[in-house]
Amino acid sequence: MIQATTSRLSCMLTSFRAHPGWHASVAALAFGLALQGCGTPPSPPPAAPLAAPTPTVAASAAGASVDSTHAQPVAAPTELQPSPLDLAPSTNSYAHRADALALARSIAQRQELDPKWTATVLAQARLNETVTRLIMPAANPGAKNWSAYRARFIEPIRIRAGVAFWKANEATLQRAQATYGVPMDIIAGVIGVETIYGRYTGNTPVLDTLATLSLDFPKGRSDRSAYFQDELGQFLKLCAEQNEDPMQVLGSSAGAIGLPQFMPGSIRKFAVDFDGDGHIDLRNSPADAIGSVANYLAQNGWQRGLPALYVVVPPKDENARADLLQPDIVPSFTAAEMQQAGAQLDDAGQRHRGLLALVMLHNGGAEPTYLAGTDNFYAITRYNQSSYYALAVVQLGQAVASAIRSGK
C-alpha cells in the first residue's frame, strides 16, 4: 500500500471533505492521488463526442440510404461524475495493487482520460474469482456435436421470444435491413442466440470482470490479458463518453454488454444510436441493439442480397474433401472449382459468382453436417468465430421468421 505522511494525509482528507459524497479511504485515496500529488480530488475526464459511427456514416460506407429522422448524431454528454470511494477497500480490491496503478496510468495515457479519475475508478474494482474460473476451457469438452448445439438455440422458448421481439420491433428491423442490407431474420437470430432477446444480458459488474481478466488472467490457457487490458481502457473511455457510472454497468462474465453482447471496444466502434435519442444504449434500447448488430455485420463484410449459405454434398474422395476443407470457414473456391473437386451444389449455389467455403460441422459419432458458406456466412463468424454459432444464428432467424409467417 502507498504510504502517506501525516501532513499529506491531512491534505488528502481536507481536499475530499470539501466534496460531499466522497469518503476518506486512505488506501484508495493514495491510489488515485499518487499520480499527480495532493490537491483537488480525482476529476472526471472531459466529455468527448462518441467515437462510434452514427447510422448515417455506417450506411454511407455500406452504400445504403438512411432515414434521417431516426439516425441522429450523438450529442456530447455532460461531465461524468465519479462514484464515491469505499470507506474500507476489501482485501480483493485493486486499490492495494501496484500493477493496477501502473495499468491505470497506461490506460489514462492511451485513452486520453484524466489520470486521477482513471486510478480512482480502477481502485474500486474487485478481483472476481468466478470470472477467472469461467474463462477457462471446459475440463472435458466432449466431442463437437452440431445436433446438440442446435437444440440449445432452435427451441420453442427462444422461438416464442423471437416472435414477440419481432412483432414489437418490426418497423425497426425493416429500417435496419433497408439501411445496412442485413436481413431482419439474421439480426433477430443474433440477438436471440446471444441473450434470448434481452432476457439474459449478464449480472456481473463489467469493471470487476475486465480488471480481473486484465490483472489476474488465469494460467493454464493462452494469455489474453493484453486484450482485456485494452477492453478495460475502452470501457472506461466509453463510460466517460456516455456519462455512465463504471460501477453500475453489468454484463457477461467476459465483459460483454447488452442485448447483442458487444464488448466495450465494439460498442465504441460499431454501436449506433438507432432510436435517435442522442444516446447509445444497448442494454435498454432494442432499436439501438438492432441497428448496432446490423452495422456490425455490414462493417464486417455483409453483402446486401447474398445468401449466407447453400446446400452442398461434399466430395466422396477423401483427399478432394480435405483440400476443400483446408481453408475452414474462409471462402476460397469458386462454385466451378468446388464442383470440379467433386462437391455437388444446389442450383442457387451453382450460380454463385463469388467464393465459397466448404464448412463441416461434427455431429458426435454421426455423419457431419456440411454447407457451402458465402462471404455472409463468414461475416457472421466475425461476431463469434464459430461455424456452429453462425449456423445457429441463421437457423434461429429462419425459425422465427417462419413462425411469424404462419401466424404463430
Salt bridges, closest charged atoms under 4 A:
ASP67 OD2 - HIS70 NE2 3.41
ASP86 OD2 - ARG126 NH2 2.21
ASP99 OD2 - ARG97 NH2 2.90
GLU155 OE2 - ARG158 NE 3.64
ASP216 OD2 - ARG97 NH1 3.21
GLU241 OE2 - ARG268 NH2 2.84
GLU244 OE2 - HIS279 NE2 3.95
GLU244 OE2 - ARG283 NH2 2.75
